[in-house]
């Protein structure tokens, strides 16, 4: 028996458990760069048009800060910048996947049961990392193949695909280390996502002064961030293959720390000592709502701060984005389909707030699925054995599935309105308008949260399908207009029915219809939750 005995069997187990979720996020991310390349080829077929776009939009400091630098006006260079957030999403998925199959398994007690068999001490961590590494490698290969199929040069396609894959591998390794630090999976995810957020802030700060591929005075900050390395490979420009060594070395160093720590701590314990709680519970924990607040408040605060910062960035870029595309009718039509506004700047704001609404729906799904997580962990059954009814317990979690998206979208709308109002010199007018535009996304986000709640109540073993539905809505929103899909396909997403309140002629009827649909989903969730077994095997 070696330290890696049983790794192959654990890999098979992970692949079986993630047979739906893993292919979805890999394929969804893989298709985006090629679609962007096709859109740029259609919208900017000549070098002169691409140069104008680069001068007006792609080199705008706010755009560069959000997406990353652009090196040249080729279709490949513009595509790499447009797909700049792909590495961030791959890192997010990698952290969550590794923590799920390491610390979550340990917290649930399944790691101890497996450890009682013939299982090496490194097998659990190794299996989780191998599966996540393989998923990122597959993602990189599919990204490169898609870009080559779109007609882009092979060298740049391979370099960009490798950069995305290695970024995911970096954060998978970070997830493996954070899983050793705390006793709870929530704590491990929080630390991992905090590292990811810090990396994004460093890259954003380093790229904020960049313009047209020229680094600003703070560009050295981007070199400190794993999210900045892929862009600095300069795919489709003067390729720097040596940059790929940075994520490889970083991953090796983090792994050299994670593996020894994983066997030197006690099973179920973390490196960081747990903080002792008070001897007696406060009055706020006397009921299910107080307990739900305690469980959800950290995530709600983190999402609120993040949405506020995102709103400031998007609002600051809106005026320049609107001015830059005034001469391109095709791009104006696509932006208008996304944002539905007569003014191009407002179309940009409508489109970006729609994407923000999708992200807020992710919070709603996460909050609704927290009830299922409490159930699986065995913490729901003791509570329901008391005078607390099933309905009261589930409603306490669903309150945050509804309240959370409303709060974060209100903050995003306020921040966007403040930044855009300052840029155009009319805060008094833009702040309430964009607050309303942000809140208009809430009913659509509620529909996805209601769907997640229904799955928790009716088909709890399939509750993860809610994330697949969110991914499908994102795909329809990002590619539907570009690929000119039929309207019936676009209508499958609740966000398609969200009225564009920045336009003068909009109706409240779709918002009422989406809210009614949410109420029906929540009612079905409560009804089905009353009759099923707890916990469900």
N, C-alpha and C positions, 0 to 999 in steps of 0.2 A: 504493500500500500504506500502510495506517495501523497504528497500534499495536494495533488491535482486529481486524485482518484474520484471518479464519479462526475467529472466535469461534463463529459459527453452526454450523460443521462440528464443532467440539469439543463444543458443546452436544448435538448429535445423537449423537455418540460416547458421551458420558457417559450420556445417556438410554438408549441401547442397552445399555450395560454394567450399568446399575442398573435395568433394566426389571422385575426381580423384587423386589430389596431395597427400593427407594424406595417403591413403592406399599404394600408391607407395613407399613413403619413409619408411613407417613402414615395409612393406613386404621385401623391398630390404635390409634394415639393418638386419632384423630378420634372413634372410637366410645365411648371411655370416659366423657367428660363427660355425654353424653346418657343412658348407662346409669345413672350415679350419680343424675342428676335423676329418672329413673323410679323408682329404688329409694327415694329420699327421699320422693317423692310417695306411694309405697305404704306406707312404714313410718311416716311422720309426716304424715298427711293434715290434721291440724288445727293451728292456730297455737299452741295450748297445748302440744301434744306437741313441736312444733319448739322452742318456747321452753324447755321442760324439757331437751331434748337439747342446746341451746346452752348452758344454764347448767351442765349436768353433764359434757358431753364436749367439744363443739366449742370451748369456751373454756378447756379444760384447758391449762395452760402447756406441757406436754410435747407435746400434740397440735398446738398453735399453732406451737411451735418447729419441728416436723417438717413440717407441711403449710402453715403460713402463717396469717395472721389471718382472722377471719370478721367480716363487717359486716352484722349483722342475722340474723334467724331465718327469712327467706324460703327457699323451696326453692332459688332461684337462688344466694343467698349461701352456703348450705350446700354446694351443688354446686361452687361456685368453690373453696371451701376444700378439699373432698375431692379435687379435681383439681389441688391445688396443686403436686404433683410433676410435672405434665404439662410445664410449662415447662422443668424440669430435664432431663427425658428428651429433649425437643425440642432443647435446647442440646447434649446429648451426641451425639445423632444428627447434628446439623449440623456439629459440630467434626470428627467422624470422617469424614463425607462429604467435606468440603472438603480435609482432609489427604490423603485417599485419592486424590483426583483432582489433587493438586498435588505435594506433596513425595514421595508414594509413586511417582508416575509419573516424577518426576525421578530418584529413587534407583534405579529399575529401568532407567533408560536410555532409556525411551520418549519422554520429553520432549525429549531431544537429537535423536532421529530426527525428531520432528515439527517441531522448531525449524529443521531443515535445509530444510524446505519453505517455502511462502509463508504464514508465520504471524507475526502481530504479536506484539510483546513483551508486551502485556497480555492476549493472547487466552486463555492457559491459566488464569490466575487468574480472569479475568472469567467464563469459561465455567463453572468450578466454582462460583463464587458465584451466578451466575444460576440454575443448576439448583437449588442448595440454597435460594436465596431463593424460587424458584417453589414448591418443595415445602412450605416453611413457610407461604407465602401460601395454598396449597391446603389445608393442614392447618387454618389459621385459619378459612377459609371453611366447611369441613366441620364444624368444631367449632361455629361459630355456627349453621349450618343445623340440625345435630342438636339443639342446645338449643332453638331455635325450634320444631322439630318436636315436642319434648317438652313444649311448652306454656309455655316461659319467655318473658319479654318480649324483644322484638327488640333494644332498645338495649343492655341488659346482655349479651346473647348476642354481639352484634357486638364490644362492647368487650373481652369476655373472649377471644374468638377472635383479635382483633387483638393483644392482649397476648401470647398464646402465640406467634403467628406472629412478632412483632417480637423476642421473646426468642430464638427460634431464629435469626433473622437476625443478631442481635448476636453470637451464638457462632459462626455461620458466618463472619462477618467476622474474629472472633478467630482462628479456624482458618486463615483466609487469611494472617494476620500470622504466626502461629506456624510456618507452613510455610516462611517465609523465614528463620527464626532458626537452624535446625540443619541438619546434613547428612543426618540420618536421619529417616525417617518416624516411628519409635518415639519419638525425641526431640521431634518436633513434636507428636505426640499427647500425650506426657507433659506438655508445657508447656500445651497447650490444656486438657487435663483438669485440670491444676493450677489454671488460672484459673477453670474451672468449679467446682472444689472450693472455692476461696477465696470465690467468689461465694455458694456455698451456706452456707459457714460464717458469712459476714457476715450473710446473711439469717437464718440460724438464731439467731445471737447477738442480732440486732435484734428478732426476733419472740419470743424466749424469755420476755420479761416481759410480752408482750401478753396481754390477756384480753378476750374478747368484743368484739373490734374496737378496743379501747383500747390504744394504743401504750405500751410500757414506756419506761423512762428511756433505754434504748439503742436506740430505734427508728431513730435516725439511721443506724445501721449498715445497716439494710435499704435505706435510700435510696442507699447506696453500692454496692449489689449489683444487677446487672441482673436477677437472679432475684426481687428484691423489688418491681420496678416494676409488673409485671402485676397483682399483688394490690392494689397501692395505687391502681389505677384505680377500685377500689370498684364493680365490676360488680354490678348489681341493687341498689345502694344509691344514694348520691348520686354518680353517675358523674363521674369526673374524666378527661375526654378529653385534657386537656393532658399527662397523664402519658405518653401515647404518644410525645410529642416526645423524651423522654429516651432510649429505645432508638434512635430514628432518629438523633439527634445523636451518640450514642456510636458507632454503626456508621459514620457518615460520618467521624468523627475517626480511628477505627482504620483505615478504608480509605485515608484520606489518608496514613497511615504505611506501610501494606502495599504500595501500588502503587509508590511510588518505590524502596522497598527491593528489590522483586522484580526490578528491572532494573539495579540498581547492584551487585549481588553477582555473583560468578562462577557459571556453571551448575554445579550439583552441590555448591556450597558454601553455607554458611549465614553469617548475620551473626555469630553467636557462634562464636569460634574453637574448633576441635576440640582436645580434650585428648589429648596424645601418650601412648600406652601404653608399657608397659615394653619394653625391648629384647628380652627373652626371655620366653616364656610360662611361667607358673607350673605347678607339678605338677598342679594341679587341672584344667588344660586338656588333660591327656594323653589323655583319653578322651571319648566322646560325652556321658556323664552330666555331666562337669565343664563341658563346653561348654554343655549345656542349662541347667545351674544358672546359668551366667553370663548366659544369654539371658533366663531367666525370673525371676531373683531380684528385680529391680526391681518388676515387676508384682506378684509375690507379696507383697512387703512393702507396697506401696501398697494392695492389696486387703485385706490383713490389718488394717492400721490403720483403713481405712474401715469394715470390718465391726465392728471393736471399738467405734468411735464410734457406729455405727448401733445396736448392741446396747444401749449405755448409754441412748440416747434411747428406744428401744422398751421396754426394761425399766422405765424410770422412769415411763412413761405407763400401764403395764399395770394397776396397782391402781385408778387413777382411772377408766380405761375400763371396767373390770369393774363398778364401783359405779354408773356413770352409766346403764347400760342395764338395770338390774335390773327396772324397771317396764315394759319394752317386750318382750313375748313374741316378736313377729315378728323383731325384731333379734336377740334371744337365740337364736332358732332358726337364723338365718343364720350368726351367729358360731359356733354349735356345729357347723354343717356345715363351716365353714372350719377350725375348730380342734379339734372333736370332744372337748370336755371338759365335765365337769359344771359346773364353776365358770366364770362368764363371764370373769373375769380370765385364767384358764388357756386359755379358748377364744380370747381375744384374743392371747395369747402363741403359741398353736399356729398361728393364722392368720398372724401376722406372721413367725414363723420359717419358715413355708411359703414366704412371699414371699422371705425371705432365702435359702432354698434355691434358688429360681429364679435369684436374682442370682448365687449361687455357681456354678450351672450355666453362667452366662455366662462366668465365669472358666475353667471346665473346657473349654468350647468354644474360647475364645480360646487357651488353652494348646495344645490339640490342633491347631488351625489354624496355630499357629506353625511346625509342620513344613512345611506347604504353603507358607507365606510364605518360608521358607528355600529351598525348592525353586524357587519362582518367581524369587527373586532370584539364582539361580545359585550359591548357596553350598553346596547339598547335593551336587551332582554331584562337585566336587573331593574332598569327604570320602569319598564312596562309591567313588571310584576308588582309595582306599587300602585298607588291611586292614580297615577298619570295614565291617561287614556292614549290609545294609539293616535287618535286624531290630534290631540294637543301636542304630542311629541313630534309628529311629522310636520304639523303646521308651524312649529317653532323654527324648524330648518327652512321651510318654504318661505317664511317671511323674509329671510335674508336672500333667498333666490330671487325674490321680487324687489326687495329694497336695494340690494347691492347694485344691480344694473342701473337703477334710477339714479342712485347717488353718483356713481362713477361717470355716467353720461352727463349728468348735470355739471359736474366739475369739469369734464372735458369741454362741454359747450361754453362754460364761463371762461375757461382759460383760452380757448380758441377765439372767442369773441373779444377778449381783452387784447390779445396779441394782434389780431387783425384790425381791431378798432384803433389801436395805437399806430399801426402801419399806414392807415388811410386817414387818420386824424378825426375819427368820429366814433369814439368809444360808446357814447350814449345811445347811438343807433344800433351799432353792431352787437353789443353785448347781449341785449335781450333777444335779438333775432337769432343769434347762434346758440344761445341757451335753449330757445325753443326748438332749433334744428337738432340739437343733441337729444333733448327729451323726446322728440318725435321718433327716435330709434328705439325707445324703451319697449313699446308693445311688441315689436318683432323679436327683441331679445327675450322678452317674457315667454313668447311661444316656445322657443327652444328650451328655456328653463322648465316650462310646463311639460314638455315632452320628456325631459329627463326625470321629472317628478313622476310622470305616468309609468315610466319604465321601472322606477324604484318601487312603485306600488304594485305593479302588475307583473312585470317580467324582470325581477331584480338581477337575474344572472346576465341579462342583456343590457344592463343599464349603461355600459360603456358605448353602446351604439349611438348615444346622444352626441358623443364627440365626432362620430362619423357623419352625422347629419350636419353638424357645424362645419366640418370640412367640406361637405358637398355645397353648402350655402356659400362658403368662401370661394370655392371653385366657380360656381355660377356667377358670383359677383365680379370676380376678377377676369374671367374669360368669356362670359356670356356675350357681352356686347362686342368684344373683339372678334369672336368666332361667329357672330351673327346667328346665335341659336334661336330656335323658334320661341315664341313668347310663352307657350305652355310650359316649356322647360324652365324659363326664367321665373315663371309664376310659382314654381315649387318652393322657392325661397321666400320666407315671410318678409325679408328685407326688400324684395321687389315691390311689395304693396305699400311700403312706407311712403307717405306723401312727402314731396319736397317743399317744406314749409318756407324755404327761402324764395320760392316763386310766389307771385301775387295771387294766383288762382290755385288753391289747394283745398282739399276736402278733409274733414275730420272723420268721415265714414270709415276709411280703411283702418284708422287707429282704433275705432270702436269695435270693428270686426275682429281685429287681432286680439284685442283685450278680451272679447267674448270667447274667442277660441282658447285663450289661456285659461280663462275661468272654467271652461268645460274640461280641459286637460287636468287641471288641479282637482276638480270635483271627482273625476274618474280615478285619479291617483289616490285620493283619500278613501274612496269607496273600495277599491281593490286592495288597498293596504289593510283594511279591516278584516279581510277574510283569508289572507295567505299566512303560511307558517313563518315564524321568526325563531331562529334564523333560517333562511332557505339554503339548503346545501348546494 
